[in-house]
Amino acid sequence: MSRKWRWLLLMGMAVSWGWAQTCTLDVGGGEVERLVNIFQLNGYQMGHLEEVRAQYGLDSRMIQDEIDRLFAEHPQDTREEMQALAEKYKVLQQRMQRMAVAADTEVLKTFNERQYQRYIELCQSVYRSPIHVVPTIYGPDGRPK
């Protein structure tokens, strides 16, 4: 086997085994009830989840508006203009992805030890990298200590 093919095989294995995608909750998605049920969120956590979702909705709409303006106003006649458009679009996509992970992180910070452990187990079962946070300790009143 040539060095080139060995290198490609090695890189393919490294990508499939070593560089897993981030395990997200998809706080901005439509499956909120599923999150509440799977992790048995308490009232405080559900309230915080709704706050984070509302802020994420506002912020993602602003970025989506930027994307819409970019496609409507950016010249698209030459190869160079299309490459510039693609680079600008990629930056906006990356902002959206960072914002989604930040929203998930905010919700995960409210998880107790048992909920966070469940999250890690689910991530491992689908070969995703969990977002690392320190679980919250709750008092008898259901509020964070």
Stockholm file with secondary structure:
# STOCKHOLM 1.0

chainA/1-145         MSRKWRWLLLMGMAVSWGWAQTCTLDVGGGEVERLVNIFQLNGYQMGHLEEVRAQYGLDSRMIQDEIDRLFAEHPQDTREEMQALAEKYKVLQQRMQRMAVAADTEVLKTFNERQYQRYIELCQSVYRSPIHVVPTIYGPDGRPK
#=GR chainA/1-145 SS CCHHHHHHHHHHHHHHHHCCCBCCCCTTSSCHHHHHHHHTCCHHHHHHHHHHHHHHHHHHHHHHHHHHHHHHHSCCSSHHHHHHHHHHHHHHHHHHHHHHHHHHHHHHTTCCHHHHHHHHHHHHHTTCBCCCCCCCCBCTTSSBC
#=GC SS_cons         CCHHHHHHHHHHHHHHHHCCCBCCCCTTSSCHHHHHHHHTCCHHHHHHHHHHHHHHHHHHHHHHHHHHHHHHHSCCSSHHHHHHHHHHHHHHHHHHHHHHHHHHHHHHTTCCHHHHHHHHHHHHHTTCBCCCCCCCCBCTTSSBC
//
